[in-house]
Amino acid sequence: MMDRIDTFRRELEKLINKYSMENGSDTPDFILAKYLTDCLQAFDTAISHRGRWFSSTRHSIPPSAIPPSAIPPSAIPPSAIPPSEPITRAIGEGEFEE
């Protein structure tokens, strides 16, 4: 009897094959499908561990503690980006030109 992840893996194999996504790495579709489902399962396990850690320690990360460099640009809506400031460059000690 196949469980949900096996059914998903088999469908993923078909999808990989349908769009020839195995061509870039010259890896059989069943190996790519297995790799991707293993990644999903590993990620699920990591999230579960993270959830247990946060709930057991009562820690949470406030949004202000996340450095801007950790936020991918694609996650920032254009409306949240302030208008750009004029760029200045140094031309000498203590002197700037716009």
Backbone bond lengths (Angstrom), bond angles and torsions (degrees), N, CA, C in turn:
res aa  C-N    CA-C-N  psi(-1)  N-CA   C-N-CA  omega(-1)  CA-C   N-CA-C  phi
1 M - - - 1.450 - - 1.533 109.40 -
2 M 1.337 116.57 130.33 1.467 120.52 -178.60 1.527 109.69 -88.94
3 D 1.334 115.29 137.30 1.453 118.45 175.47 1.527 109.28 -92.47
4 R 1.291 115.58 -178.42 1.464 122.43 -174.14 1.530 112.86 -59.21
5 I 1.335 117.51 -43.52 1.468 120.44 -177.69 1.527 110.85 -68.19
6 D 1.341 117.34 -35.81 1.471 120.09 176.93 1.525 110.52 -65.52
7 T 1.320 116.59 -41.67 1.463 120.41 178.22 1.523 109.96 -63.07
8 F 1.323 116.47 -44.11 1.463 120.92 178.47 1.530 110.71 -61.01
9 R 1.345 117.13 -44.73 1.462 121.62 -178.94 1.524 110.48 -60.60
10 R 1.312 117.40 -43.15 1.474 120.82 179.93 1.536 110.79 -65.19
11 E 1.325 116.53 -40.35 1.467 119.66 177.30 1.525 110.79 -66.97
12 L 1.329 116.28 -37.42 1.462 121.09 178.22 1.532 110.51 -64.96
13 E 1.326 117.17 -39.79 1.469 120.75 175.52 1.526 110.39 -56.06
14 K 1.322 115.97 -46.06 1.471 120.84 -179.37 1.532 110.51 -63.37
15 L 1.317 116.26 -41.83 1.458 120.79 -179.53 1.532 111.38 -65.99
16 I 1.322 116.48 -43.52 1.465 121.05 177.26 1.521 109.62 -59.56
17 N 1.317 116.23 -44.48 1.457 121.20 179.87 1.528 111.16 -66.78
18 K 1.322 117.19 -43.20 1.465 121.63 -178.41 1.527 111.51 -56.76
19 Y 1.330 116.66 -42.08 1.458 121.28 -177.79 1.536 112.88 -98.52
20 S 1.332 116.72 10.39 1.474 123.24 178.38 1.529 112.59 52.05
21 M 1.325 116.57 38.63 1.462 120.66 -178.39 1.531 112.25 -72.42
22 E 1.333 116.87 -11.91 1.460 120.22 178.43 1.524 112.09 -80.08
23 N 1.321 117.55 -12.98 1.462 120.93 -175.15 1.529 113.28 -64.53
24 G 1.331 117.75 -36.12 1.465 120.43 -177.52 1.510 113.32 -61.24
25 S 1.319 117.04 -36.40 1.466 120.03 -177.68 1.517 112.29 -108.26
26 D 1.338 116.97 -3.17 1.463 122.01 -176.87 1.531 110.16 52.73
27 T 1.338 114.17 44.47 1.462 121.99 -179.91 1.525 107.90 -116.30
28 P 1.313 118.54 133.38 1.465 119.65 179.74 1.533 112.11 -56.21
29 D 1.334 114.68 144.58 1.463 119.98 -176.66 1.523 112.86 -58.35
30 F 1.336 118.12 -34.52 1.465 119.19 -178.80 1.529 111.69 -68.31
31 I 1.340 117.12 -30.81 1.469 120.34 177.62 1.531 109.48 -72.00
32 L 1.327 117.33 -42.79 1.469 120.27 177.53 1.530 110.96 -62.96
33 A 1.328 116.66 -42.44 1.467 120.30 179.75 1.525 110.73 -63.37
34 K 1.317 117.15 -40.97 1.472 120.91 178.17 1.524 110.21 -64.39
35 Y 1.326 116.49 -44.41 1.469 120.98 178.75 1.529 110.68 -58.57
36 L 1.335 116.60 -48.02 1.463 120.41 -177.22 1.525 111.98 -66.36
37 T 1.333 118.04 -39.96 1.468 118.91 177.62 1.524 110.91 -68.83
38 D 1.341 117.36 -34.76 1.470 119.95 174.96 1.529 110.31 -63.24
39 C 1.345 116.86 -39.56 1.472 120.76 177.15 1.526 110.59 -61.33
40 L 1.321 116.92 -44.39 1.466 120.58 179.10 1.530 111.06 -61.39
41 Q 1.323 116.17 -43.54 1.460 119.39 179.46 1.527 111.49 -65.96
42 A 1.332 117.44 -39.47 1.467 120.64 178.26 1.528 110.52 -65.12
43 F 1.331 116.55 -39.68 1.460 120.49 178.86 1.530 110.29 -65.73
44 D 1.331 117.04 -42.56 1.467 120.62 176.74 1.526 111.01 -58.21
45 T 1.325 116.19 -42.01 1.468 120.58 178.86 1.525 110.46 -64.09
46 A 1.333 117.20 -44.16 1.470 121.09 179.40 1.527 111.03 -61.28
47 I 1.319 116.69 -43.57 1.468 120.43 179.75 1.530 110.42 -64.08
48 S 1.313 116.02 -39.27 1.467 120.00 178.14 1.527 110.60 -62.50
49 H 1.346 116.17 -45.19 1.477 120.36 178.05 1.526 110.43 -62.38
50 R 1.333 117.02 -42.45 1.463 120.70 179.14 1.524 110.18 -60.89
51 G 1.313 117.03 -44.83 1.458 120.78 179.99 1.515 112.11 -61.19
52 R 1.329 116.11 -43.01 1.473 119.30 178.20 1.520 110.91 -65.28
53 W 1.340 117.61 -38.69 1.458 120.63 -179.65 1.523 110.33 -64.87
54 F 1.335 116.64 -48.00 1.460 119.37 -179.59 1.519 111.39 -62.85
55 S 1.318 118.21 -41.14 1.462 119.49 -177.71 1.521 111.54 -72.45
56 S 1.338 117.59 -30.61 1.463 119.56 -178.95 1.522 111.95 -79.72
57 T 1.312 117.95 -28.74 1.463 120.31 -178.11 1.518 111.85 -101.77
58 R 1.327 115.72 -7.36 1.460 122.43 -178.19 1.525 111.62 58.31
59 H 1.322 116.06 27.38 1.458 121.26 175.78 1.513 109.11 -88.41
60 S 1.261 114.70 147.04 1.453 119.92 169.43 1.512 106.97 -144.35
61 I 1.280 115.37 156.20 1.458 119.65 -179.79 1.517 107.91 -104.38
62 P 1.334 117.46 111.82 1.461 118.57 177.66 1.522 109.67 -68.54
63 P 1.331 117.69 145.95 1.461 119.94 -179.63 1.522 113.42 -51.85
64 S 1.340 117.15 -32.62 1.465 119.95 -178.86 1.526 112.24 -67.51
65 A 1.345 117.90 -16.69 1.458 120.92 -178.98 1.522 112.58 -87.59
66 I 1.325 116.65 -6.77 1.463 120.27 179.97 1.523 108.25 -87.87
67 P 1.333 117.93 116.99 1.466 119.37 -178.82 1.527 110.37 -65.60
68 P 1.338 117.05 142.57 1.469 119.61 179.85 1.523 113.33 -55.08
69 S 1.339 117.03 -29.60 1.462 119.50 -179.58 1.525 111.93 -67.34
70 A 1.345 118.12 -16.96 1.465 121.49 179.77 1.522 112.01 -86.31
71 I 1.316 117.06 -7.97 1.464 120.81 -178.71 1.525 108.05 -98.57
72 P 1.335 117.06 118.92 1.462 118.38 -179.84 1.519 110.92 -65.79
73 P 1.335 118.52 141.82 1.462 121.35 -179.16 1.524 112.97 -54.21
74 S 1.335 117.17 -31.89 1.462 119.66 -179.26 1.527 112.22 -67.10
75 A 1.345 118.03 -16.96 1.456 121.28 -179.34 1.530 112.44 -89.48
76 I 1.323 117.19 -4.60 1.464 121.19 -177.99 1.520 108.88 -100.61
77 P 1.340 117.22 117.00 1.460 118.35 178.85 1.526 110.54 -67.21
78 P 1.326 118.10 143.96 1.473 120.96 -178.70 1.523 112.90 -54.05
79 S 1.342 117.78 -32.67 1.466 120.28 -179.56 1.525 112.53 -66.58
80 A 1.338 117.84 -17.57 1.463 121.10 -178.85 1.518 112.42 -89.95
81 I 1.312 116.86 -5.83 1.466 120.51 -178.38 1.525 108.74 -93.22
82 P 1.343 117.47 120.09 1.464 119.58 -178.54 1.529 110.50 -67.36
83 P 1.342 116.36 155.85 1.469 118.44 177.48 1.522 109.84 -58.42
84 S 1.309 116.31 146.55 1.457 119.14 -176.02 1.525 110.74 -71.70
85 E 1.307 113.18 146.02 1.468 121.61 177.39 1.527 107.89 -86.38
86 P 1.326 117.88 153.96 1.463 118.18 175.35 1.528 109.76 -61.64
87 I 1.288 116.34 141.19 1.458 121.24 -179.55 1.520 108.50 -87.08
88 T 1.330 114.49 131.04 1.463 119.50 176.89 1.508 108.07 -114.96
89 R 1.309 116.19 152.39 1.457 119.28 177.15 1.517 108.51 -131.93
90 A 1.297 115.03 146.61 1.461 120.33 179.66 1.518 109.52 -73.76
91 I 1.344 115.97 133.55 1.459 119.54 175.60 1.516 111.78 -116.13
92 G 1.283 116.58 -7.29 1.455 121.66 178.25 1.515 107.57 -179.17
93 E 1.301 116.44 172.33 1.444 119.56 -177.66 1.528 110.27 -61.97
94 G 1.322 115.58 116.66 1.453 121.42 178.03 1.523 113.94 78.74
95 E 1.321 119.85 -1.69 1.456 122.25 -179.31 1.527 109.47 -108.99
96 F 1.313 115.69 139.82 1.467 121.02 178.24 1.504 109.41 -133.62
97 E 1.300 114.11 149.36 1.458 120.01 178.24 1.524 108.31 -126.44
98 E 1.304 116.95 139.02 1.465 120.67 177.02 1.488 111.17 -92.60
